[in-house]
Amino acid sequence: MDENQFEGTARDIGGKFQDALGGLTGDTATQAEGKWNQAAGKAQKTFGDAAEEIRETVKNTPLTALAIVGIIGLTLGFLARR
C-alpha cells in the first residue's frame, strides 16, 4: 500500500468524524473543515492509487515504460528547442 493511499484514507475518515461532530454541535466551521478534509483525503488516496498503478505497470512491463519515458523526453526536448 502506498503512503498516500494510507494517509488519504486516514484523512478522509478523520474528515467524516469532524463533519459529524460539527453537525452534532452545530459548529459549521468544524463541519466545513471536515468536508474539506474528506475531499483532500479522497484526492490524496486517488493520487496514491495512480502511483501504485504506475509502479505495477513499470514493474510488469519495463520496456514499454522505458519507451514511453523516452518518447516523452524527446517530445519535451523538441518543444523546449522552439
TABELPE-V707659 format. One record per residue. N is the residue number from 1. RES is the residue in one small letter. SS is DSSP state (helix for helix, strand for strand, loop for the rest). OMEGA is omega in degrees with one decimal (* if undefined). D_LAST is the distance of its C-alpha to the last C-alpha in Angstrom with 2 decimals. Layout:
n=N res=RES ss=SS omega=OMEGA d_last=D_LAST
n=N res=RES ss=SS omega=OMEGA d_last=D_LAST
This chain:
n=1 res=m ss=loop omega=179.7 d_last=41.41
n=2 res=d ss=loop omega=179.7 d_last=38.25
n=3 res=e ss=helix omega=179.3 d_last=38.84
n=4 res=n ss=helix omega=176.8 d_last=36.92
n=5 res=q ss=helix omega=-178.8 d_last=39.13
n=6 res=f ss=helix omega=-178.6 d_last=42.23
n=7 res=e ss=helix omega=178.8 d_last=41.25
n=8 res=g ss=helix omega=178.1 d_last=40.03
n=9 res=t ss=helix omega=179.3 d_last=43.32
n=10 res=a ss=helix omega=-179.8 d_last=45.31
n=11 res=r ss=helix omega=177.7 d_last=43.53
n=12 res=d ss=helix omega=179.7 d_last=44.10
n=13 res=i ss=helix omega=177.0 d_last=47.78
n=14 res=g ss=helix omega=177.6 d_last=48.15
n=15 res=g ss=helix omega=176.8 d_last=46.64
n=16 res=k ss=helix omega=177.9 d_last=49.15
n=17 res=f ss=helix omega=178.2 d_last=51.91
n=18 res=q ss=helix omega=179.8 d_last=50.75
n=19 res=d ss=helix omega=-179.8 d_last=50.51
n=20 res=a ss=helix omega=179.5 d_last=54.01
n=21 res=l ss=helix omega=177.5 d_last=55.43
n=22 res=g ss=helix omega=177.8 d_last=54.03
n=23 res=g ss=helix omega=179.7 d_last=55.49
n=24 res=l ss=helix omega=-177.7 d_last=58.88
n=25 res=t ss=helix omega=-178.8 d_last=59.09
n=26 res=g ss=loop omega=179.8 d_last=57.57
n=27 res=d ss=loop omega=-176.0 d_last=54.85
n=28 res=t ss=helix omega=179.4 d_last=51.86
n=29 res=a ss=helix omega=178.3 d_last=49.59
n=30 res=t ss=helix omega=179.1 d_last=50.32
n=31 res=q ss=helix omega=179.2 d_last=49.91
n=32 res=a ss=helix omega=178.1 d_last=46.51
n=33 res=e ss=helix omega=176.7 d_last=45.39
n=34 res=g ss=helix omega=177.9 d_last=46.65
n=35 res=k ss=helix omega=177.8 d_last=44.66
n=36 res=w ss=helix omega=179.5 d_last=41.51
n=37 res=n ss=helix omega=175.7 d_last=42.23
n=38 res=q ss=helix omega=-178.8 d_last=42.83
n=39 res=a ss=helix omega=179.7 d_last=39.45
n=40 res=a ss=helix omega=178.5 d_last=37.67
n=41 res=g ss=helix omega=178.3 d_last=39.69
n=42 res=k ss=helix omega=178.3 d_last=38.84
n=43 res=a ss=helix omega=179.7 d_last=35.09
n=44 res=q ss=helix omega=178.1 d_last=35.40
n=45 res=k ss=helix omega=177.9 d_last=37.47
n=46 res=t ss=helix omega=175.9 d_last=34.97
n=47 res=f ss=helix omega=178.1 d_last=32.22
n=48 res=g ss=helix omega=176.9 d_last=34.68
n=49 res=d ss=helix omega=-179.9 d_last=35.47
n=50 res=a ss=helix omega=178.8 d_last=31.84
n=51 res=a ss=helix omega=178.5 d_last=31.43
n=52 res=e ss=helix omega=179.3 d_last=34.67
n=53 res=e ss=helix omega=178.3 d_last=33.58
n=54 res=i ss=helix omega=178.1 d_last=30.37
n=55 res=r ss=helix omega=-179.7 d_last=32.51
n=56 res=e ss=helix omega=179.5 d_last=34.97
n=57 res=t ss=helix omega=179.5 d_last=32.39
n=58 res=v ss=helix omega=179.5 d_last=30.88
n=59 res=k ss=helix omega=-176.2 d_last=34.46
n=60 res=n ss=helix omega=-178.8 d_last=35.61
n=61 res=t ss=loop omega=-174.9 d_last=32.68
n=62 res=p ss=helix omega=-179.3 d_last=30.76
n=63 res=l ss=helix omega=177.3 d_last=29.18
n=64 res=t ss=helix omega=178.8 d_last=27.74
n=65 res=a ss=helix omega=178.8 d_last=26.38
n=66 res=l ss=helix omega=178.3 d_last=24.87
n=67 res=a ss=helix omega=179.4 d_last=23.22
n=68 res=i ss=helix omega=178.6 d_last=21.76
n=69 res=v ss=helix omega=177.7 d_last=20.43
n=70 res=g ss=helix omega=179.0 d_last=18.93
n=71 res=i ss=helix omega=178.2 d_last=17.17
n=72 res=i ss=helix omega=178.4 d_last=15.86
n=73 res=g ss=helix omega=178.4 d_last=14.69
n=74 res=l ss=helix omega=179.5 d_last=12.91
n=75 res=t ss=helix omega=179.0 d_last=11.25
n=76 res=l ss=helix omega=176.8 d_last=10.22
n=77 res=g ss=helix omega=178.3 d_last=9.04
n=78 res=f ss=helix omega=-179.9 d_last=6.94
n=79 res=l ss=helix omega=-179.6 d_last=5.54
n=80 res=a ss=helix omega=-179.7 d_last=5.49
n=81 res=r ss=helix omega=-175.0 d_last=3.80
n=82 res=r ss=loop omega=* d_last=0.00
